[in-house]
Amino acid sequence: EGVSPVVTPDEPYAVTMARGDSANTGNYDATYSSDQEYDITWTDNGTAHATTLYAGGYIFQKYGIDSDRNAKLVCIDASTGPTYDEDGNPQYVWEFTFMSGSNYESSTPLIVGDYIYVGTMTGYIYRIPLYEGPGENNENVTSFGGSSFSEAQPVSSYLKSFDVGTTYDSGFSSLVYDSGAIYVTHSNGMVYCFDMDLNLIWSYMLDGSTYLVSPTVYDGYLYTGALNGYLYVLDATSGALVADEMIAQYRYQSRLYGGVGQVAVQSTTAGTYMLYFTFSDGLGMSQLNCGIAVYEFSPSGNTLVERYRNEDLGDMGRYVIPVDVQGYKGVYFVASPDSGSTVFRIDQSGNLETVVDGLAEIHSPPVLVNDQYLYLVSYSSSEPIYQVSLDGEIVGVASCPAGVRNFNMIPVLVLGDTVFGGTDSGIYRLDGAFMPYVAEAPVQGQP
């Protein structure tokens, strides 16, 4: 009640949280109309490690630190991009600057109604009017319990020492909104539930740290993994622990490590839920062990039962894409058995299939558009952005604009014929159709 929708007849598209919704589906809607090859509409420079958000005709982008260790959230007119003053400095619709502890301000903000909420790696969450911005001297910015910007206090980084896994001092993960509440995890091991004024409703302490990946909220339950290698199921209303299960732990020297990625949830005809997720040793881009698992969660007995497990597919990211279309119910995911990447899919019965292989190395999360196409961004800007059908056909490709070419760690947004993307050097807008994909001819003598 009292929350204004950002999707309207005049603005039919919006992306308001990291994976599009609290269920972490990564599923966007688009209406394709252009048959003309895409053009680069505009670019903007900054360190884009957080997913780009869109609402009401505006782009909202969180950028990493500058030379003064300040990070910022900017609001940009999505049609024109930023304007520039006589010295060549970008001029945004509004800009909010805050102190950060690292370049990796990777958690994605959250848009709910007329406000945007931004969590920081230093333990703050700020609420800012979506279109008005922070105001002079941040007079419009509030934090926990409605406190002003100048009186805001951070959540503590470390509350306890964990026996298993790494503790990253990375603050809050990406925030999600569901049924009147904001849910988020913190690297201190806590799961938090806030109301719209950032008053605490409940919190729950996990037995391991968390890192960047947002929790999944689906049918009244919250699902999250931690860096102790455990999967947790909480009651989304009360915060009570419903079930937990150790998924994977690996010993390096004298210490155990583990990690569980984003959880995709699908209901079954038996009244249970199938949970799909990747797991690893939790060492990020230095990980040595990883795999994918499928578990069945039964609310009647609050039990978790393993249905599938595979640790032989190569390096994996933290995100999977749930797909329920044309009689297929399962998830698509990316694995890298070598220097390239392969898209696999697995259904509720544990049937694993290769969808398409031979892609460039991919680190960013995949997204699904219209239950029809996967969009996959290559890690290197010199490699393509892929548009792939669910049956494995590479339909089209695009290239990262020259002005912001760098490593790609975040997904693209697809809205109509428009694609927004970001790299370690900035964000960009493309308009029009991707170029038809033509496979490279093998070089003579190449096996």
C-alpha positions in Angstrom: 0.0 0.0 0.0 1.2 3.5 -0.9 3.9 2.2 -3.2 3.7 3.7 -6.7 4.5 1.3 -9.5 7.3 2.4 -11.8 5.8 0.6 -14.8 3.1 2.7 -16.4 1.4 2.9 -19.8 3.9 5.5 -20.9 6.9 3.6 -19.4 6.2 -0.1 -19.9 9.7 -1.3 -19.0 11.6 -1.2 -15.7 14.5 -3.1 -14.1 14.3 -2.3 -10.4 16.7 -4.8 -8.8 19.8 -6.8 -9.6 18.1 -9.9 -11.2 14.8 -8.1 -12.2 12.7 -9.5 -9.3 13.0 -11.0 -5.8 13.0 -14.5 -7.2 16.2 -13.7 -9.1 14.9 -14.9 -12.4 17.0 -12.5 -14.5 14.0 -12.4 -16.9 13.2 -9.2 -18.9 10.5 -8.1 -21.3 11.1 -6.6 -24.7 9.3 -5.8 -28.0 11.6 -6.1 -30.9 10.8 -3.8 -33.8 14.0 -2.7 -35.5 15.6 -4.7 -38.3 18.4 -2.1 -38.6 21.9 -2.9 -37.3 22.4 -1.3 -33.9 24.0 2.1 -33.3 25.9 3.3 -30.2 23.6 6.0 -28.8 25.8 7.2 -25.9 28.4 6.1 -23.4 29.5 7.3 -19.9 32.7 6.7 -18.1 33.0 5.1 -14.6 33.7 1.8 -12.9 30.5 -0.2 -13.4 30.5 -3.3 -11.1 26.9 -3.0 -10.2 23.9 -3.9 -12.4 22.4 -1.0 -14.3 18.8 -0.2 -13.3 16.1 1.6 -15.3 12.8 3.3 -14.3 10.7 6.1 -15.7 13.0 6.9 -18.6 16.1 7.1 -16.5 19.2 5.0 -15.9 20.5 4.6 -12.4 24.2 3.4 -12.2 26.4 2.9 -9.2 30.1 3.6 -9.9 33.2 2.5 -8.0 35.6 4.8 -6.3 37.6 7.8 -7.6 41.0 9.1 -6.4 39.4 10.4 -3.2 37.9 7.0 -2.4 34.4 8.3 -3.2 31.8 6.1 -5.0 28.6 7.5 -6.5 25.2 6.8 -7.8 24.1 8.7 -10.8 20.8 9.3 -12.5 21.0 9.6 -16.3 18.4 10.5 -18.9 18.2 7.2 -20.7 17.5 8.8 -24.1 20.3 11.3 -24.3 22.9 10.1 -21.8 24.8 12.7 -19.8 25.5 16.2 -21.1 28.9 17.9 -20.6 30.0 21.2 -19.4 32.6 23.4 -21.1 35.4 21.5 -19.3 34.1 18.2 -20.6 32.7 17.0 -17.2 29.6 14.9 -17.4 26.4 16.5 -16.0 23.8 14.1 -14.7 20.1 14.5 -13.8 21.4 14.0 -10.2 24.4 12.5 -8.5 24.9 11.1 -5.0 28.5 10.7 -3.7 29.4 8.6 -0.7 32.6 7.3 0.9 33.6 3.7 0.0 36.3 1.3 1.2 37.2 -0.3 -2.1 36.9 -0.1 -5.8 34.5 -3.0 -5.8 31.2 -1.3 -5.0 29.5 -4.3 -6.6 26.1 -4.5 -4.9 23.2 -3.3 -7.0 20.7 -0.7 -5.6 17.0 -1.3 -5.4 14.1 0.8 -6.8 10.8 0.7 -4.9 8.1 3.2 -5.9 9.4 6.7 -5.6 12.7 5.8 -3.9 16.0 4.2 -4.7 17.9 2.3 -2.0 21.7 2.0 -2.2 23.7 -0.3 0.0 27.4 0.3 0.4 30.4 -1.9 1.1 31.0 0.2 4.2 27.8 -0.9 5.8 25.3 1.9 5.0 21.9 1.8 3.2 20.7 5.1 1.9 17.2 6.0 0.7 17.0 8.7 -2.0 13.9 10.1 -3.9 14.1 8.5 -7.3 13.5 11.5 -9.5 14.3 14.4 -7.1 17.7 13.0 -6.1 19.7 13.7 -2.9 19.0 17.4 -2.8 21.4 20.1 -1.5 23.8 18.8 1.1 22.0 15.5 0.9 18.9 16.9 2.6 16.7 14.3 0.9 18.8 11.3 1.9 17.7 9.1 4.9 19.1 5.9 6.3 18.2 3.3 9.0 15.1 4.2 11.0 14.7 7.4 9.0 18.0 9.0 10.2 19.4 11.8 8.1 22.5 11.5 6.0 24.7 13.3 8.5 23.4 11.1 11.4 23.5 7.7 9.6 25.4 4.9 11.2 26.8 1.8 9.4 26.1 -1.8 10.2 29.1 -3.4 11.8 31.4 -5.2 9.5 32.4 -8.1 11.8 30.0 -9.5 14.4 31.7 -12.9 14.9 34.5 -15.0 13.7 33.5 -17.9 11.4 35.1 -21.3 11.5 34.7 -21.9 7.8 35.3 -19.8 4.7 36.6 -16.3 3.8 35.1 -13.1 5.3 35.2 -10.3 2.8 34.7 -6.8 4.2 32.2 -6.1 1.4 29.2 -4.7 3.2 25.7 -5.4 1.8 24.8 -7.6 -1.1 22.3 -6.5 -3.7 18.9 -5.6 -2.2 15.6 -7.2 -3.2 12.0 -6.2 -2.5 9.1 -8.5 -2.0 5.6 -7.9 -0.5 6.3 -4.7 1.3 9.8 -5.6 2.7 13.4 -5.2 1.7 15.7 -8.2 2.0 19.5 -8.2 2.0 22.5 -10.0 3.3 25.7 -8.6 4.7 29.3 -9.8 4.7 29.1 -10.0 8.5 26.9 -13.1 8.1 23.5 -11.4 8.8 20.3 -11.6 6.8 18.2 -8.4 7.2 14.6 -7.6 6.6 13.6 -3.9 6.6 10.4 -2.0 5.9 10.3 0.9 3.4 11.6 3.4 5.9 14.6 1.1 6.7 13.3 0.1 10.1 14.5 -3.4 11.0 11.7 -6.1 10.9 14.0 -9.1 11.7 17.5 -10.3 11.3 19.1 -13.8 11.3 22.8 -14.7 11.8 24.2 -17.3 9.4 27.3 -19.4 10.2 29.3 -17.9 7.4 30.0 -14.6 5.6 28.2 -13.6 2.4 29.5 -11.8 -0.7 27.5 -9.7 -3.1 24.9 -12.3 -4.2 21.3 -11.2 -3.4 19.0 -13.5 -1.5 16.1 -15.2 -3.3 12.5 -14.7 -2.0 9.9 -17.0 -3.4 6.5 -18.1 -2.1 7.1 -16.8 1.5 10.6 -18.3 1.9 14.0 -16.7 1.6 16.9 -18.7 0.2 20.5 -17.8 0.5 23.9 -19.4 0.5 27.0 -18.4 2.6 30.7 -18.8 2.4 30.7 -21.7 4.8 29.3 -23.8 2.0 25.8 -24.0 3.4 22.4 -23.4 1.9 19.8 -21.7 4.2 16.0 -21.5 3.9 14.3 -18.9 6.2 10.7 -17.9 6.7 10.5 -14.6 4.9 7.9 -13.2 7.3 9.5 -14.1 10.7 13.1 -14.7 9.8 13.0 -18.1 11.5 15.3 -20.8 10.2 13.3 -23.4 8.3 16.1 -25.7 6.9 19.8 -25.7 6.2 22.2 -28.0 4.5 26.0 -28.3 4.0 26.5 -28.3 0.2 30.2 -28.2 -0.3 33.4 -27.6 1.8 37.0 -27.9 0.6 40.1 -28.0 2.8 43.1 -25.8 1.8 46.0 -26.2 4.2 44.4 -26.1 7.7 41.1 -24.3 6.9 37.8 -25.2 5.3 36.2 -23.1 2.5 32.9 -23.2 0.7 30.4 -21.1 -1.1 26.8 -21.3 -2.5 25.6 -19.0 -5.3 22.2 -17.5 -6.2 19.3 -19.9 -5.7 16.8 -20.4 -8.5 13.4 -21.8 -7.3 10.7 -23.7 -9.3 7.6 -25.3 -7.8 6.6 -28.9 -8.5 3.3 -30.6 -8.9 4.0 -32.4 -5.6 3.9 -29.2 -3.6 7.6 -29.1 -3.2 10.3 -26.7 -4.6 13.3 -27.5 -6.8 16.3 -25.4 -5.9 19.1 -24.9 -8.4 22.4 -23.3 -7.6 26.1 -23.3 -8.3 28.6 -24.0 -5.5 32.3 -23.5 -5.1 35.2 -23.1 -2.6 34.1 -19.5 -2.3 37.5 -18.1 -3.4 36.0 -15.9 -6.2 38.0 -15.7 -9.4 40.7 -17.7 -7.7 38.4 -20.7 -7.1 39.7 -24.2 -7.8 36.6 -26.3 -7.2 33.0 -25.6 -8.2 29.9 -27.4 -9.4 26.1 -27.3 -9.8 23.5 -28.9 -7.6 19.7 -29.5 -7.6 17.9 -29.9 -4.2 14.3 -30.5 -3.5 12.8 -28.5 -0.6 9.6 -29.9 1.1 7.7 -27.4 3.2 5.7 -30.2 4.8 8.7 -31.6 6.5 11.1 -28.7 6.2 13.6 -31.0 4.5 16.3 -30.5 1.8 17.1 -33.6 -0.4 19.9 -33.6 -3.0 18.6 -34.7 -6.4 21.6 -33.9 -8.6 25.2 -32.9 -8.3 28.0 -32.3 -10.8 31.5 -31.1 -10.2 33.0 -31.9 -13.6 31.8 -29.0 -15.8 34.6 -26.5 -15.2 34.6 -23.1 -13.7 31.2 -21.5 -12.9 29.8 -18.2 -11.9 27.2 -17.6 -9.2 24.0 -17.2 -11.3 21.7 -19.6 -13.1 18.6 -18.8 -15.2 15.3 -20.5 -14.4 13.3 -21.3 -17.5 9.7 -22.6 -17.7 8.6 -22.5 -21.3 7.4 -24.8 -24.1 7.2 -27.8 -21.8 10.7 -27.4 -20.4 11.2 -26.7 -16.7 14.8 -26.2 -15.5 17.7 -23.8 -15.5 20.3 -22.6 -18.0 23.8 -21.8 -16.8 27.3 -21.1 -18.0 30.4 -23.2 -17.3 34.0 -22.8 -18.5 35.7 -26.1 -18.9 38.7 -24.4 -20.5 39.5 -20.9 -21.8 36.0 -20.7 -23.5 32.5 -21.0 -22.1 29.6 -23.5 -22.7 25.9 -23.0 -21.9 24.3 -26.0 -20.3 20.8 -26.7 -19.1 19.4 -29.1 -16.5 15.7 -30.0 -15.9 13.9 -31.0 -12.7 14.7 -34.6 -13.3 18.4 -34.0 -13.5 18.8 -34.4 -17.2 21.9 -32.4 -18.3 22.3 -31.1 -21.9 24.8 -28.9 -23.7 23.0 -26.0 -25.3 25.9 -24.2 -27.1 29.6 -24.4 -26.7 32.6 -22.6 -28.1 31.7 -19.2 -26.7 34.3 -16.7 -25.4 35.0 -16.6 -21.7 32.0 -15.3 -19.8 31.9 -14.1 -16.2 28.8 -11.9 -16.1 25.4 -13.3 -15.2 23.2 -14.4 -18.1 19.8 -12.8 -18.6 16.6 -14.1 -20.3 14.5 -12.0 -22.6 10.8 -12.8 -23.4 11.4 -16.4 -22.4 13.1 -16.7 -25.8 16.7 -15.4 -25.9 19.7 -15.5 -23.5 22.0 -12.5 -23.6 25.6 -13.3 -22.6 28.4 -10.8 -22.3 32.0 -11.9 -22.9 34.5 -11.1 -20.2 36.9 -9.4 -22.7 35.5 -6.4 -24.5 37.2 -7.6 -27.7 34.8 -10.6 -27.7 31.1 -10.5 -28.5 27.9 -9.8 -26.6 25.8 -12.9 -27.6 22.1 -13.2 -28.3 21.4 -17.0 -28.1 18.0 -18.8 -28.5 17.0 -21.4 -25.9 17.7 -24.2 -28.4 21.3 -23.0 -28.7 21.4 -21.0 -31.9 23.6 -17.9 -31.8 21.1 -15.4 -33.3 23.2 -12.3 -33.2 26.2 -10.5 -31.7 27.2 -7.0 -30.8 30.4 -5.3 -29.7 31.3 -3.2 -26.7 31.8 0.4 -27.7 35.4 1.5 -28.0 35.1 4.3 -25.5 34.3 2.0 -22.6 36.1 -1.2 -23.5 37.4 -3.1 -20.5 36.5 -6.3 -18.6 32.8 -7.1 -18.4 31.4 -8.3 -15.1 27.8 -7.2 -15.2 24.8 -8.3 -17.4 23.1 -6.2 -20.1 19.6 -4.8 -19.8 17.4 -5.4 -22.8 14.4 -3.1 -23.1 12.6 -3.0 -26.4 15.2 -2.6 -29.1 17.5 -1.0 -26.6 20.5 -2.6 -24.8 22.3 -1.1 -21.8 25.6 -2.6 -20.7 28.6 -1.8 -18.5 32.3 -2.5 -18.1 35.0 -1.6 -15.7 35.3 1.6 -17.6 31.8 2.8 -18.1 28.2 2.1 -19.4 26.7 2.3 -22.9 23.4 2.3 -24.8 22.9 0.4 -28.1 19.8 0.8 -30.2 18.7 -1.6 -33.0 19.1 -5.2 -33.9 22.2 -7.3 -33.2 24.3 -8.3 -36.2 23.6 -11.8 -37.6 26.2 -14.3 -36.2 28.6 -15.8 -38.7 30.9 -18.5 -37.4 34.6 -18.0 -38.0 36.0 -20.2 -40.7 38.7 -22.6 -39.3 42.2 -21.6 -40.0 44.0 -24.1 -42.3 46.1 -26.4 -40.2 44.1 -25.7 -37.1 42.7 -28.9 -35.5 
